[in-house]
Amino acid sequence: MLGYIARRVLSTIPVMGVVALFVFLMLRLSPGDPAAVIAGDYATAEDIARIRERLGLDEPIVVQFFQWLGNLLQGDLGISIFTNLPVTTLIAQRLEPTIMLTLTTLTFTILVAVPLGTLAAWKAGSLIDRAVMIFAVAGFSIPVFVLGYMLIYQFSIEWRWLPVQGYKSIFEDGVGPFFRHITLPTLTLSVIYIALIARITRASVLEILQEDYVRTARAKGQSETKVLLRHALRNAAVPIVTVIGLGVALLIGGVVVTESVYNIPGLGRLVLDAVLKRDYPIIQGLILLFSFVYILINLMIDLLYTVFDPRIRY
């Protein structure tokens, strides 16, 4: 087991190297020049050239890459072109809202989607099953920003129950203000995730319910609750856990849109601002961070397989 963990951790190193190279080349070779953005509309060619020299953008791409890679190996993600602040400092300032939004979304999604999918499988072919599937299809089809504006209009403008935008820290402002501001973003980000996990849960549990050992458990007089939880859901957990891990990429993309809609000062909003300004160091640092988190979560998912299914051995 320890050997497997060590191999998986070591395998992330070349993956992160490929991601770093891809991100660097993608940004450098795409149209646009951050020096021109900084200089403004009325800058001369000489002004832009001086800014490019100051930022090191006049160096060959190969030289720029190895300079950036050398700093990265020392834990230095670079300096923001526009704010002149270290990228690590900017990430630390924006980290809490994104982490809290992600945690509330994951918690709410799992608490809703898994029971919903299990219920749909148990009542397969019924009105409940059809209703869950209709919700899953609709939830997966509605764009995140459209759903966000719909919820804002209904809950904030029409009913005035929740604030339109902003973020309140649970550590500084208290639990009440935090949940009032995080509720709508969590609902917006959760819908598409719930739709995905509910559908996979239904398919997995429905397949397990047709197995012989489930019929045997029912023949022995075990309750439906025990059959669903102990036999069906537990044995269907591997594909469910897998899709939860894979859905993190979907969640990361949704965070960028959701934070923009609700004006949450998190990493998603930082990504959008950096892209609009072509702030290379911030974009590179955030994509590397998101990639590392995605790889780490999938590693944890792989290790959880042995917990849910003892037949799996590494």
C-alpha positions in Angstrom: 0.0 0.0 0.0 2.8 2.4 0.9 4.6 1.5 -2.3 1.5 2.3 -4.3 1.1 5.7 -2.5 4.7 6.5 -3.2 4.4 5.6 -6.9 1.3 7.7 -7.3 2.8 10.7 -5.6 6.0 10.4 -7.8 3.8 10.1 -10.9 2.3 13.5 -10.2 5.7 15.2 -10.8 5.9 14.7 -14.6 2.2 15.5 -14.9 2.7 18.8 -13.2 5.7 19.4 -15.4 3.6 18.9 -18.5 0.9 21.1 -17.1 3.4 23.9 -16.4 4.9 23.7 -19.9 1.5 23.7 -21.5 0.2 26.7 -19.5 3.4 28.6 -20.1 3.3 28.1 -23.9 -0.4 28.6 -24.2 -0.2 32.0 -22.5 2.9 33.2 -24.3 1.8 32.1 -27.8 -1.8 33.4 -27.5 -2.6 36.9 -29.0 -2.2 39.9 -26.8 0.6 41.7 -25.0 0.4 42.6 -21.2 3.0 45.4 -21.8 0.5 47.1 -24.2 -2.3 46.7 -21.7 -0.1 48.3 -19.0 1.1 51.1 -21.2 -2.5 52.1 -22.2 -4.1 53.1 -25.5 -1.9 56.2 -26.1 1.5 54.6 -25.5 4.2 54.7 -28.1 6.1 51.7 -29.4 9.1 52.8 -27.3 7.0 52.9 -24.1 5.8 49.4 -24.8 9.3 48.2 -25.5 10.6 49.6 -22.2 7.8 47.8 -20.3 8.5 44.5 -22.0 12.2 44.9 -21.1 11.3 45.6 -17.5 9.1 42.6 -17.3 11.5 40.3 -19.1 9.1 39.7 -21.9 11.7 40.6 -24.5 13.7 37.5 -23.6 13.4 34.3 -25.8 10.5 32.0 -24.7 12.9 29.3 -23.7 14.8 31.6 -21.4 11.6 32.9 -19.9 10.4 29.4 -19.2 13.5 28.2 -17.5 13.7 31.4 -15.4 10.1 30.8 -14.3 10.6 27.1 -13.7 13.7 27.8 -11.6 11.7 30.2 -9.4 8.8 27.8 -9.2 11.1 25.0 -7.8 12.0 27.5 -5.0 8.3 28.1 -4.2 8.2 31.4 -6.0 5.2 31.8 -8.3 6.4 35.2 -9.4 5.2 38.8 -9.1 2.0 40.1 -10.4 2.5 42.3 -13.4 -0.2 44.8 -12.4 -0.1 44.8 -8.6 3.6 44.1 -8.1 2.6 41.8 -5.2 3.8 38.1 -4.9 1.4 35.7 -6.5 1.5 33.6 -3.3 0.3 36.6 -1.3 -2.6 37.3 -3.7 -3.6 33.6 -3.5 -3.4 33.6 0.3 -5.7 36.7 0.4 -8.3 35.1 -1.8 -8.1 31.5 -0.6 -10.7 31.5 2.2 -13.8 32.4 0.1 -13.0 29.7 -2.5 -12.3 27.0 0.1 -15.5 27.7 2.0 -17.6 27.8 -1.2 -16.1 24.5 -2.3 -16.6 22.8 1.1 -20.3 24.0 1.4 -20.9 22.9 -2.2 -19.4 19.5 -1.8 -21.2 18.9 1.5 -24.6 20.0 0.2 -24.1 18.1 -3.0 -23.2 14.8 -1.4 -26.0 15.1 1.2 -28.6 15.7 -1.5 -27.4 13.8 -4.6 -26.6 10.4 -3.1 -29.9 9.9 -1.2 -31.7 11.3 -4.3 -30.0 8.9 -6.7 -30.6 6.0 -4.2 -34.3 6.8 -3.9 -34.6 7.0 -7.7 -33.0 3.5 -8.1 -35.2 2.1 -5.3 -38.3 3.5 -7.0 -37.2 2.8 -10.5 -39.9 3.5 -13.1 -42.1 5.4 -10.7 -43.0 9.1 -10.7 -40.2 9.7 -8.2 -37.7 8.2 -10.5 -38.9 10.2 -13.4 -38.9 13.4 -11.4 -35.3 12.9 -10.3 -34.2 12.2 -13.9 -36.0 15.3 -15.2 -34.2 17.3 -12.5 -30.9 15.8 -13.4 -31.2 16.5 -17.1 -32.4 20.1 -16.4 -29.7 20.7 -13.8 -27.0 19.6 -16.2 -28.4 21.7 -19.0 -28.8 25.1 -17.4 -25.6 27.3 -17.5 -24.3 28.2 -14.1 -24.5 32.0 -14.7 -28.1 31.7 -15.9 -29.1 29.8 -12.8 -27.2 32.3 -10.6 -29.1 35.3 -12.0 -32.4 33.4 -11.7 -31.8 32.8 -8.0 -30.6 36.3 -7.4 -33.8 37.7 -9.0 -36.1 35.4 -7.0 -34.5 35.2 -3.6 -32.7 38.6 -3.4 -34.8 41.0 -5.5 -38.3 39.6 -5.4 -38.4 38.0 -1.9 -35.4 39.9 -0.3 -34.4 36.9 1.7 -30.7 36.8 0.9 -28.1 39.4 -0.1 -27.4 39.9 -3.8 -23.6 39.5 -3.7 -20.6 39.7 -1.5 -18.9 37.4 1.1 -18.7 37.3 4.8 -16.0 35.4 6.7 -17.3 32.8 9.1 -14.3 33.5 11.3 -14.6 37.3 11.4 -18.3 38.0 10.8 -20.0 35.0 12.4 -22.0 32.0 11.3 -25.2 33.9 10.4 -23.8 36.4 8.0 -21.6 33.7 6.4 -24.5 31.4 5.6 -26.7 34.3 4.4 -24.0 35.2 1.8 -22.9 31.7 0.9 -26.3 30.1 0.4 -27.1 31.3 -3.1 -23.6 30.7 -4.5 -23.7 27.2 -3.0 -27.1 26.5 -4.5 -26.0 27.8 -7.9 -22.8 25.7 -8.0 -24.4 22.6 -6.5 -27.2 22.0 -9.1 -25.0 20.8 -11.9 -22.9 18.7 -9.5 -26.1 17.2 -7.9 -27.4 16.3 -11.4 -24.2 14.5 -12.3 -23.8 12.5 -9.0 -27.5 11.7 -8.7 -27.6 10.1 -12.2 -24.4 8.0 -11.5 -25.8 7.0 -8.1 -29.1 5.9 -9.6 -27.4 3.8 -12.3 -24.9 2.2 -9.8 -27.5 1.4 -7.1 -30.0 0.1 -9.7 -27.4 -2.3 -11.0 -26.5 -3.6 -7.6 -30.2 -4.1 -6.6 -30.5 -6.7 -9.3 -27.7 -8.8 -7.9 -28.4 -12.2 -6.3 -27.0 -11.3 -2.9 -29.5 -8.4 -2.6 -32.4 -10.8 -3.4 -30.9 -13.2 -0.7 -30.8 -10.4 1.8 -34.5 -9.5 1.1 -35.4 -13.2 1.3 -33.9 -13.4 4.8 -36.3 -10.6 5.9 -33.8 -7.7 6.2 -35.4 -4.3 6.0 -35.3 -2.2 2.8 -33.3 0.4 4.7 -30.6 -2.1 5.6 -30.6 -3.6 2.1 -30.2 -0.2 0.5 -27.5 1.1 2.9 -25.5 -2.0 3.7 -25.7 -4.0 0.5 -26.7 -1.7 -2.4 -25.1 1.7 -1.6 -21.9 0.3 -0.1 -21.2 -1.9 -3.1 -22.1 0.9 -5.5 -19.8 3.4 -3.8 -16.8 2.9 -6.1 -18.3 4.5 -9.2 -20.0 7.2 -7.0 -16.8 8.2 -5.4 -15.0 8.1 -8.8 -17.5 10.6 -10.3 -17.2 12.8 -7.2 -13.5 13.0 -7.8 -13.8 13.6 -11.5 -16.5 16.2 -10.9 -13.9 18.4 -9.1 -12.8 19.7 -12.5 -16.4 20.7 -13.1 -16.5 22.3 -9.7 -13.3 24.4 -10.3 -14.8 25.7 -13.6 -18.0 26.6 -11.9 -16.2 28.5 -9.1 -14.9 31.0 -11.6 -18.3 31.8 -13.0 -20.1 31.7 -9.6 -17.7 34.0 -7.9 -18.0 36.4 -10.8 -21.8 36.4 -10.6 -21.9 36.9 -6.9 -18.9 39.2 -6.6 -17.1 36.9 -4.2 -13.4 37.9 -3.8 -12.0 34.4 -4.2 -9.6 32.6 -6.5 -12.2 32.3 -9.3 -12.6 36.1 -9.4 -8.8 36.4 -9.3 -8.5 34.1 -12.3 -11.0 36.1 -14.3 -9.3 39.5 -13.5 -5.9 38.0 -14.4 -7.1 36.7 -17.7 -8.6 40.0 -18.7 -5.4 41.8 -17.8 -3.1 39.0 -19.2 -1.3 38.8 -15.9 0.9 35.8 -16.7 2.3 35.0 -13.3 -1.2 34.9 -11.6 -2.7 32.8 -14.3 0.2 30.3 -14.3 0.2 30.1 -10.5 -3.5 29.5 -10.2 -3.7 26.9 -13.0 -0.8 25.0 -11.3 -2.6 25.2 -8.0 -5.9 24.0 -9.4 -4.1 21.2 -11.2 -2.3 20.1 -8.1 -5.6 20.1 -6.1 -7.3 18.0 -8.8 -4.5 15.4 -8.9 -4.4 15.3 -5.1 -8.1 14.7 -4.8 -8.0 11.9 -7.4 -5.2 10.3 -5.5 -7.4 10.3 -2.4 -10.2 8.8 -4.3 -8.0 6.0 -5.5 -7.0 5.2 -1.9 -10.7 5.3 -0.8 -11.5 2.4 -3.1 -10.0 -0.1 -0.7 -12.3 1.2 2.1 -15.5 0.7 0.1 -14.5 -2.5 -1.7 -12.0 -4.7 0.2 -11.6 -6.9 -2.9 -9.4 -4.1 -4.4 -5.8 -4.5 -3.5 -2.8 -2.5 -4.7 
